[in-house]
Amino acid sequence: GRVQHFYRRNAIEADVQTFFNDVPERLEQAQLVIARSGASTVADVSVVGRPAIFVPLAAAIRNEQVANAQGLIDAKAAEMLTEDQFTAETLAARINHILSTPGLAPSMASAALSVSKPEAAESLAGLVEKLYRE
């Protein structure tokens, strides 16, 4: 498609697909995650401990993507760009700042881990089982 053609023409090495089945592995390999802030994405970013720039979906009915990202933003593990702020120049400036400021990316990664809840699925299963028994 258009993106693949642009990348090839500009000698940019990228794996462009409409869907990835191995998102957790890709997140673990990333230095910085730039993504929408759906609930599962935010949870995955915190569990693998990666700095992130979230771009919440503006069309979300209840602004839930902003709410999803807020915990990581408050913990200084992530930054947010709204869709109207999301330009090549702004994104490049944020990436450059995060990756070139000594200690910032590792600090954001540690902050992400500090707010992660890897036991959340197990806790939910326990709650369901308890409610079932009652």
Solvent accessible surface area in square Angstrom, and as a share of the most:
residue,aa,sasa,rsa
1,G,76,0.74
2,R,206,0.75
3,V,68,0.39
4,Q,69,0.30
5,H,98,0.44
6,F,93,0.39
7,Y,66,0.25
8,R,168,0.61
9,R,154,0.56
10,N,69,0.35
11,A,97,0.75
12,I,81,0.41
13,E,179,0.80
14,A,55,0.43
15,D,76,0.39
16,V,49,0.28
17,Q,93,0.41
18,T,149,0.87
19,F,143,0.60
20,F,52,0.22
21,N,139,0.71
22,D,52,0.27
23,V,63,0.36
24,P,69,0.44
25,E,88,0.40
26,R,83,0.30
27,L,15,0.08
28,E,96,0.43
29,Q,150,0.67
30,A,30,0.23
31,Q,138,0.61
32,L,25,0.13
33,V,10,0.05
34,I,68,0.35
35,A,28,0.22
36,R,105,0.38
37,S,0,0.00
38,G,20,0.19
39,A,69,0.54
40,S,82,0.53
41,T,39,0.23
42,V,16,0.09
43,A,50,0.38
44,D,49,0.25
45,V,0,0.00
46,S,8,0.05
47,V,68,0.39
48,V,28,0.16
49,G,1,0.01
50,R,58,0.21
51,P,3,0.02
52,A,0,0.00
53,I,0,0.00
54,F,0,0.00
55,V,11,0.06
56,P,8,0.05
57,L,70,0.35
58,A,73,0.57
59,A,82,0.64
60,A,18,0.14
61,I,156,0.79
62,R,181,0.66
63,N,87,0.44
64,E,62,0.28
65,Q,27,0.12
66,V,42,0.24
67,A,71,0.55
68,N,43,0.22
69,A,0,0.00
70,Q,68,0.30
71,G,44,0.42
72,L,5,0.02
73,I,37,0.19
74,D,97,0.50
75,A,29,0.22
76,K,154,0.65
77,A,0,0.00
78,A,5,0.04
79,E,43,0.19
80,M,50,0.22
81,L,11,0.06
82,T,57,0.33
83,E,69,0.31
84,D,126,0.65
85,Q,89,0.40
86,F,84,0.35
87,T,61,0.36
88,A,79,0.61
89,E,131,0.59
90,T,45,0.26
91,L,32,0.16
92,A,58,0.45
93,A,56,0.44
94,R,68,0.25
95,I,51,0.26
96,N,97,0.50
97,H,77,0.35
98,I,0,0.00
99,L,80,0.40
100,S,70,0.45
101,T,50,0.29
102,P,128,0.81
103,G,48,0.46
104,L,43,0.22
105,A,18,0.14
106,P,87,0.55
107,S,65,0.42
108,M,5,0.02
109,A,19,0.15
110,S,69,0.45
111,A,18,0.14
112,A,0,0.00
113,L,95,0.47
114,S,87,0.56
115,V,55,0.32
116,S,24,0.15
117,K,134,0.57
118,P,92,0.58
119,E,93,0.42
120,A,51,0.40
121,A,79,0.61
122,E,137,0.61
123,S,66,0.43
124,L,110,0.55
125,A,52,0.40
126,G,35,0.33
127,L,93,0.46
128,V,87,0.50
129,E,100,0.45
130,K,107,0.45
131,L,109,0.54
132,Y,189,0.72
133,R,170,0.62
134,E,148,0.66
